[in-house]
Structures are given as structure tokens and as C-alpha cells.
Amino acid sequence: MTDRTQQVEQLDVVIVGAGISGIGAGYELQRSHPDKTFAIVDMRDDIGGTWDLFRYPGIRSDSDMYTLGYSFEPWTQSKALAPAATIKEYLRAPLHRAGLDRRLRLGHRLTSASFDTTTDRWTLALQTAEGCRVIECSFLYLGSGYYSYSGGYNPELPGEDQFSGMILHPQEWPEDLDYAGRRVAVIGSGATAVTLVPSLAESAEHVVMVQRSPTYVVNEVSVDEEADRLREEVGPAEAFTRIRLRNIQAQQDRYREARENPEAYKKEIFDAIDEMVGEDIRAQHFTPAYQPWDQRVCAVPDGDLFKAIRAGRAEVVTGTISTLNEHGIVMADGTVVEADIIVKATGLNIMPGGEARYTVDGVEVDFSSTFTYKGLAYSGVPNLFFAFGFLNSSWTLRLELVNEFWSRVLKHMDATGATRVTPTLADGEESMQRRPFIADVNSSYFVRSLSRFPSQGTPPWTNPQDYRLTQEMLADDPDDGWLRFTG
């Protein structure tokens, strides 16, 4: 129960998360609904979300900033694959220009959210350095991402207590860690590992990427020469628009080719790797057993990973870990990877809604028992939308479509006097065949946690990972019979 002696802030909307998702939502809300009162709350002491949380060496985006960036904030730098610090600075520009920094409540961690259908209001409990703060609002927007900020997936390995060096997870990277001249083993083969290895190799004595099995790794040019040329010819804003549209189409084309003609897609990737490190290394360490985009494809800017391998500063060992010993990692085939530091780039813990507790009229919400409405809301949960982007394309492309749809929902509520909107299953839809929230993806960190997420069914209870399909789906009239407007 809320202690009514506490000062309760009354708002129209609360947006949870001050990263790419939350800032984008706040910008759209202020643009289309300037009279609404709202706040953007975040548990951290700075903006940036993902780009503030992760502090490991080399942290960067492997999506180009022409599409990971906002349509309303042109990316004007030459480097399309940007480091975290640059992305954070990019996010500050619209935040300050639109005055969204006045809406920020940093150091506010959402612990519970309770919806009351007698008032059609959410009551939010937020933990701050000064204690619990309470905010009431009509609408809740979750832009908090999909993984736990409390810690990454960190399974214990046999023999960890025998290792004489340091073991760490990238999500808890120590600021003062000195790895210069030391031997580092990075366990993993995903985006974090392929980012860490070339960065560590710049000053470490030697770096070994230890992977259970290969991942698709694509060599990407970090500087877009066409974008640089267009900026000179037509100016930064028009150049950004053209390159963004070009890249959106290219992402969709590449994904479609990967699914429809995987051998041609693989050949293009493999030929580029062969040229840099040779066919033998590529065949042994960069030829996955699964098809492209069954798991997310990792991008490396300017082939930095392959350059480190070619220079002898890094190498890859593929196989099963048997145990750790005093000196490093012992593989099942007897190979020993000697190390002073072991980095467990073993993935994320993912969950819907962050780590808060949600209730409706006192009944706890079990997200796993719901269906997702268009990949942005939960069946039976009123006045709540969430941000979930694309996994096979830039995250932000989907978010802007979601935010435009959300804006139209709010306008419809204002026009009709509705105080509640609830995604509602039609008669018989409770027995729809359930499909995973993200279909056709077998990445370990998703497969481990999909049981916590809502299911897909038949339209509109779907979450397509396709830009054009999502565009069409979210162009529909919000008053579609499944979104029930009341009050």
C-alpha cells in the first residue's frame, strides 16, 4: 500500500529508462502531446542506458548510427559504428534541445507499479538515495530494455576456485583494471567478445577468444564514404535522410537474402574473412553450424578482430571447456589456454519489464501468461506500452514506429475521453497456439529466458521482426476492437 503521508507526484505519463528507447519516447511524447505532464525515470545517475551501463574496453554499437540513431537527430560523424561515449553524447543533443533534461529523474529505480481500475492510474514506487518516492500517472511506458542491470549471465565453470588470476564478467568491468602486458582469455563468441578481443589486444600480451562454437562475424567498414560525400553536396540533414533510407533497405535486403539464399550470404561473409586470416582459420573458427540470423550476426568495424588475429596479438580456440586450473583454461581436447585474466562474456540475463513488480487491482501480472499486442503491449494489462526493437536490424527503427502508434493511441484517448486502454483477447483467442515472443531465433541468452516473455499468436498478437511488416501493422487504426478504450 502507498503511504499517503508521502508526497505523491501526479503526472500524465511516466517513461522508464533514459537510454535510446526512453529518450526517443519522450521526444515523441513532447512533440505530439506538448500539454501532457511526464517524467523520464532511470535507476542510473546518467543517461544512456546500455551505453552507460557497459564500461568494458572497446564498447561500441555494431548497428550503424544512421539507423540506430533517431530520424529527428541526424548523425553527422564519419564513423557509422560508434563507440559508447560518442553515442551518449549524441543522445544528449535532443535531450537538451527539446528540454527533456528537465523531465529527467535520475537515480530513480522502479520497484513496483500498481494499476487501479477505479481510478485508471498507476502508482509507482521508486527507490532513490533519499528513500522511496511515489509517482502516480495515467500511462506507463517501459523503455528500460530487456536485460537485467543487476548482473549478466555468469554460469560457474568447473575449477574456478583453482584459477590463480582474476575472473570477471564484462557487465561488471572494473574501472581500474590494468591488463597491459597480461594474458587474457575471453570466453564467448557474441558481440561482446568480438568487441573486447581486438580492443584488449592493443595492450595485452596476448588475447585468446575461447568459444564453444563459431558465430557469424561480418566485416563492416566503419566510415561511410558515400555519407561523407553527400554531406558535402547536400548538407548533413539531407545526407542523413538519404543514407538512413538506403541502410534501412539494405538491412532488410541482407536479412531476406540470408534467409532465402543462405549459401550466397555465407559466401560473401566467408570470402572477406578468408582474405584477412585465411581459409583454414575461417573454416575452423568462423563457420557456424547454424544458418545466418538463427542467431544475431556480429559486425566488426574495419575487420579489427581479424587484423588482431593476423598480427598474432589474438587467436581463437574453439571447443568445450573441461575445467579451469591454476594457470588458465583446459579444453576437452587437452589444449591449455594460459591466462592471467579470464573474461566471461557469457551473455545477459533477460526479462520483461525490468526487475519491478507489476499488479492490476492487487493481482500480480505474470507477463509469461499474456500475449503480446503488436510487440508493444500485454494482453489484459491496461495503460502500459513497452519498447522492444528489432534484433535483425537496428533497434531504433522499430521504436519510432511504436512511438508513432503510441501517440495515436493517446490522441484517440484524449478525443474520446477514454481513461483506460486495454489490449483484450477476443472470445476463443485464449486458446491460440502460442509462439515465442521472438520467433526463429536460437541465441542462447534468448532461449534461456523466453519463457518469461509474452507469447505470440495470430494477428494482432504478433511481434514481427520485419521493418515493412511492422510499418504496415502499426499504421492500422488503434481503435481496432482489440484495444478496448473505456472510461
N, C-alpha and C positions, 0 to 999 in steps of 0.2 A: 504493500500500500504506500501511496505517496504521503509524506509528512507535509501537511498543508501549512505548517509553520515556516516551511522553506519558501524562499522567493521563487515563484514559477514564472518563467518567461513564456509569453504567449506569441506564437508565430503561425504563419500560414503553412510554411514548408520548412522541413529540415533535411539537408543533404548531408549524408555521412560519407566522409572521405574528401581529402583535399589534394588528390592526385589528378591525373588526366581525366578520369571519369567525373569526379566531383566538381572540378573547376569548369569542365565543359557543360555540365548540367546547370551550374549556377549562372554561367554566361547566357545560356538559352533562356533560363527562367527570367532573368532580369531583362533580357531583350524583349521577350514576348509578353511578360506579365510584370511590368515595372511597378505596379501598385502592391504586389504581394510582398509580405514580410517574410524573410527567410534567413537562415544561418547555414554555414558550411562548417561542420564539426569534424575534428580529426584528433585521434589519440596522440599523434606525434607533435613535436614542437616546431615543425617546419612543414611547408607544403611539399608536394612531390610524390607522395605515396611510395610506389615501388622504387622510384628514383631517389628517394631519401632513405628508404629502409636499407637497401643493399649498398654496402660500402666496400665490397671486395675489389681488388685491383682490376682495372680494365672495364668495369661495369658500363655497359652501353646497350643501346637498342639494336636488335637485328631486324627491325622493320624500318623502312625509310621514313624520314620525318616529313616527307611530302604527303604521306597518308597517315602516319601515326600522329602528325600534327593536326591542328584544327583547321577546318575550311575557312574560318574567320581570322586566322592568325598566320599569315604567310611565313613559311620557312625560307629564310634568305641566306643561309650559310651554304658554303660549298659542300661540306661533309653531310651526306644524306643519312649515314649511320652514325648517330651522335652519341657521345658519352653522357653519362647520367648527369653530371654537373651542368652541361650545356642544356639538357632537356629541362632541368629545374629552372634555369634562367629563362628559357623560352616560356615556361608556364607562368612566370611572374608577370610577363608583359600584359596579357589580357586581364590577369587578376587585378593589377594596379590600374590599368586604363579604364576598366569597367567599374572600378570602385569595389570590387568583390573582396578586397582585403579588409574592408570594414565589416564584412559579413562573417569573417573567419572566427572560429572559436577553437584555437589550437590547444593541445593538451587536454582535450575532452574525449574520453573514451566511453562509447556507448556500451552500457552493461545490460540494459533491459529496455524493451519497448512494448507498451501495453495499449491496445486499442479498445475503446469503449463505444459500443454501438448506440448507447443512449445519448452520447454527445458527439459521436463521429470524430473523435480526437484521439491522437496518440499521446501518451505520456512517456517521455524518455528520461531514463536515469543515466547520467553521465558522470564518470569518475574524473575528478580533477585534482590538482595538487592541493587545493583548498578543501577537498571533500566532495560530496555528492551534489550535483547540480541537476535541477529538473527543468525540462522544457516541454511544453505542450504544443502540438501542431496538428493541422488538419491532414497533411500529406507527408509521407516519409519516402525519401529517395535514397537508396543504398548505392553509393558509388565507391564502395570500400574494397572492390576486388573480390577475388575468390580464394585467397590463401591466407593461412594463419600468420599473423605478425608475431606470435609468441615464439615461434621456432620452426625450423624446417624439418623435413622428414629425415630422421637421423638414426637408422637402424644400427644396433650394436653389431660389430664384426667380431668373429672369433679371435681371441688373443689380444684385444685392445689393451688389456691391463699389462701385457708383456712389452708393449712398444715403449721405447725409452724417449721418444721425441714428443712433439706436440700433435694433437688431433683436433681439428676444428671443422665447423660447418660454415659455408660462405655467408649464411644469413646472420651469423654472429661473428663477423670478421673483426679481430682486434685492431684498433687504430694504430697501435704502436708495434705491430708485428714486423720484425726485420727478417726478411727471407733472403737478403743478398748473400750470395756465395753458398747458399744451402741447397740441399737436395729436396725437392718437393714432389710428392705423388698426389695427383688429383684423381679421385675415384668418381667416375661418371663420364657420360658422353653427350649430355644435353647442352643447352645454350650456355649454362653457367660454366661448365667445364671447358667448352671450346673458347669461351671468352677469357677464362683465367689462365689457361696454359700459355698462350703467346705473351700475355702481359707479365706473368711471373718469370717467364724465360728471359726477359730483358735483363734481369739482375741475379736470378738464382743460378746456382752452379749447374743444375740440370733439372728438368721437369719431365715427369712421366705421367701421361694420361692413362689410367687403368680403367678399362671398360669391359663390361660383361659381354656386350655385343655392339656392333657398329651402328652408327646413326647417319642419316643422310646429311651431309655438310656441303653447302653451296658457297662457292667463291663469289662474293659480290664486290663490285667497285664502289668505294666509299664516296667518291666525288662524282657527281653527275655533270659531265661536261656540257650536255645539252641544256641543263638548267642554268649553268653559268652563262652560256651564250645567250639564252633567252632573256636573262636578267639585264644584260647589256642592251638588247634590242628592243624589248617591250616593257621593261621595268619589273621590279620584284613581285608585285601583286599579280600581274597578268601571267608572268612566268610561272609563279607558284600554281595558279589555277590550271594552266596547261599541263604542267608536269604531274600534278595531282591526278587529273583525269587520265593521263597516259598511264600512270602507275596503277591506278585502280583497275583499268582494263587489263594491264599486263599481269597483275596478280591473279585475276580471275582466269585469264587465258592459261597461265602456267599451271594453276591448280587443276583446271579442266584437262589439260594435256597429261598431267601426272596421273590422273585417274583413268583417262580414256586410252592413253598410249604411254604406259609407264616405261616401256623399254626405250623409247626415244628420249623421254625425260631423263632417265638414268644415264643414257649415253652422254648427254650434254654435260651432266654433272661429273661423270667419271672421266671424261676426256680432259676436263680442266684440271682435275686432281692428278691424273697421270702426268700431265705436262709439268706439274710442280714437284711431285715427290716420286713419280714412277708408278708403273702398274702394279708391281709387287706389293708395295706399301698400301696402295689403294685397295687392292683385292683383299688383303688380309685385314685391314683396319677401317676401311671406309666403304664397304659393300654390305649393306644391311640385308637381312634375310626377309624383311617385310617389304611391302610396296610403299612407294613415296606417298607421304601425307597420311599413312595409317598412324604415324606419329608426326609431330611438328618437325619441319625441316629447319635445320640450323643454318644461319648465314654467318660467314666470316668475312670481315671487310678486308679487301685487298689481299686475300689469301694469307693473313697474318699467321694463322695456325700452321699452314703448310710451309711457310717460309721458316718458321722456327724449327720445324722438323727437318727441313732440307739443310739448315745451318748446323744441325747437330745439337741445338740447345734444348730440344724437346723430342720425345718419342712417344709411341703408343704401344701399350701392351693390352692384348685382347684375350680374355679368358675368365675363368671362375677363380675368385679369391678363396684360398683354402684357409688361411689364418694370417694374423699379424704376429710378428715376433719382435725381438728387441730392436732389430735393425731395419724393419720395414714390412713389406707385404710379400707373402709366399703364395704363389699361384698354384692351382691344382696340378699343373704340369711340372711343378718344381722350380719354375722361374722365380727368382727373388728380386723384388724391386726395392732397392735400398733407399731410405728416405730419412730426413731429419724432421720433416713436417708432412703430415697426411691431411689432405683437404677432402672432406666427404661431400662432394657435390651430388648428393643422392636424392635431391628433389625437394618438393614442397609438401606441406600439409594443406589440403584444400577443403573448403567448407562454404556453404551458402550463408549469407547474412553476417559474416564476420563471426565474432565469438560472443554475441549478445544473446539474450533470451527474449523470445517474442511470444506474446499472448494476445488473444482476441477474446474479450469478455471473460478473462481469467483462465481460458483454456490454452495451454501451451501449443504453439504452432510446430508441427513436425513437417518440415519442408519436404522430406523424402516421401511423404504420403500424398503430396499435391501433384498436380500437373502444371507445367509452365504455360502461361498465356503469352504466346509470341516471343518467348525467351526474355521477357521483361517483367513478369508478374507471376504470382502464385494463385492457383485456384482457391477460392474461399478466403483469401487474405485481403481485406479492404485497404484502399488508400495507400498502397505501397507498390512502388516500382523499383527495379534494381538494374544496374548497369552490368551487362556482360557482352563483351565484344566478340570479334572473330578470333579463332585460333589458327585459321589457314590464310589469314590476311591481316592487315593492320587493325588492331583493337579499336581504334577511334572511329573507323569508318562505320561500324555498326552503332556505336554510341550516339553519333549525331543523328542517325535515323531514329533511334529510340527516343532521343530528347525532343525531336520534332513531333513525334507521335504523342509523347507525354504532354507537350504544350497544347496539342489539340484536345486532349482529354480534359485538361484543366479549363480550357476555354469553353468546352461543352458543359462542364460542371457549373461554371460561372453563368453561362447563358440560360441554363435550365433551373438554376437554384439547387442543384444536387449537392449534397454534403458528403456523399459516400459513393465510391465506385468499387465494385467487387467483381473480379473475374469469376464467373459462375458456370459450372458444368451443366449442360442440358440433360434432360432425362435420359438415362441409359449410358451417358458418357463416363460414368464412374467405372464401368467395366471395360473401357477401351484397353486395347493391348498397350502395355507400357514399353516404351523405348527409352534408352538413356538420354539424359539431358544433352549430352554431346554424343552423337552417333558416329560410327565409323572411325573412331579414334581409339588406339590401344596404348597410348602413353601410360607408363606405369603409374605416375602420380595422379592421373585422372581415373584410371581403372580402380585404383585403391579406394577412391573416395566418392565415386559416382553414386553410391547407394545413399549418400547424404543429400543428394540433389533432387529436385522435382523431376518427374518423367515427362517425356513427350508422348503425344497420342496422335490424333487426327487434327487437322486444322480447325480452329486456330491454336490448338495446344501443341505447337511445334516451335523449334528453335533452329531454323536453317542456317547453315554456315556457308551461305552464298549471298554475295552482295546484291545481285539483281533480284533474287527471290525475296530477300529481306526488304529491299526497297519497295517491291510490289505489295508485300504483306503489310508493311507499316504505312502504306499510302491509303489503306482502307479507312472507311468511316469508323471512328471509335464506338459509335452507337450501333453495335453490330448484333446485339442480343446476348452476347456472352459477357460483355462488360455491362453489369447491371448498375444503373445510376439511380440512386434513391435519396430521400431526404428533402 
